[in-house]
Amino acid sequence: MERWSETYNEAWKVYDRFSECEDFEDNAFSALLKNINFVGKTVYEYGCGTWKYTNKIADLCYKLYANDISPLMIEKAKEKCAGKANIEYITASAESSGLADESVDIIFGAWAGPRFDGSDVIWKIEEEFSRILKVDGSIWLFENYLLGEFSQMRGNEHQPAPAKYFLNQFEKIGYRLIEYVPAHWRFQDIDEAKYVCGFIFGENGESFFNAKGCPIMEDNIAIFSRAK
Ligand SMILES: C[S@@+](CC[C@H](N)C(=O)[O-])C[C@H]1O[C@@H](n2cnc3c(N)ncnc32)[C@H](O)[C@@H]1O
């Protein structure tokens, strides 16, 4: 089992190191900016983690509500985004934002929160999104497409008909695929790549980078969106 769940406690530090490993061409965020304009907008970022996109969005938008269920993630985000006065932090599960009805223009989440594990939380989160979103607002998500080196490293590239599986899951909850963006994750060196991915993804992480011999991992990021 992947160790994301432990990011809620002591393993958050390893997660933070993963978030420091940039998509070095910043392809996904650039593609997002071609689709939406954050300038002057009120944004709710759920599952913000320690800062990766929080930091970038805060520089563009009017007001950013940065949410995460983990107090440790939020604490670190506050430290890394220090001085950005337009960020308000919300430590809660994403479905309990505490925000007013129709008060946000954009909701954004990158690999955030519960997804297809069969729990009801996903529906509660979607209901909350619809409640807080303005009538002309929109929701934008980053997810990993199930093909490419990242999926290979995680050991889930063998999903039968990955494109169909992936689209079905998102379409079920009302999203449409905007585009797939090729991206590259670069760790500072091979030892860092092996440590971080080995910790989070188990043996697969280490053996993948042993075989690859360099700290760069290709990925395909899928951008999904829905209106209110
Ligand atoms: C894979 S990390 C992604 C973090 C960040 N968006 C990024 O791209 O670096 C998933 C994040 O979702 C948070 N999370 C998990 N369940 C959540 C929930 N129900 N509500 C809000 N945040 C949640 C975790 O604490 C973690 O910070």
The ligand as a Gaussian input file, in Angstrom:
#p B3LYP/6-31G(d) Opt

LIG

0 1
 C       -0.712000      13.742000      -2.657000
 S       -0.889000      15.092000      -1.531000
 C       -0.978000      16.469000      -2.662000
 C       -0.677000      17.792000      -2.014000
 C       -0.604000      19.032000      -2.923000
 N       -1.852000      19.303000      -3.569000
 C        0.500000      18.955000      -3.959000
 O        0.224000      18.875000      -5.147000
 O        1.670000      18.972000      -3.568000
 C       -2.566000      14.893000      -0.962000
 C       -2.967000      15.910000       0.107000
 O       -4.384000      15.774000       0.350000
 C       -4.603000      15.922000       1.750000
 N       -5.919000      15.293000       2.051000
 C       -6.223000      13.985000       2.105000
 N       -7.525000      13.807000       2.405000
 C       -8.059000      15.035000       2.523000
 C       -9.370000      15.523000       2.819000
 N      -10.387000      14.697000       3.043000
 N       -9.555000      16.865000       2.868000
 C       -8.530000      17.726000       2.644000
 N       -7.266000      17.325000       2.377000
 C       -7.036000      15.996000       2.298000
 C       -3.385000      15.254000       2.394000
 O       -3.173000      15.665000       3.734000
 C       -2.263000      15.714000       1.454000
 O       -1.696000      16.931000       1.864000

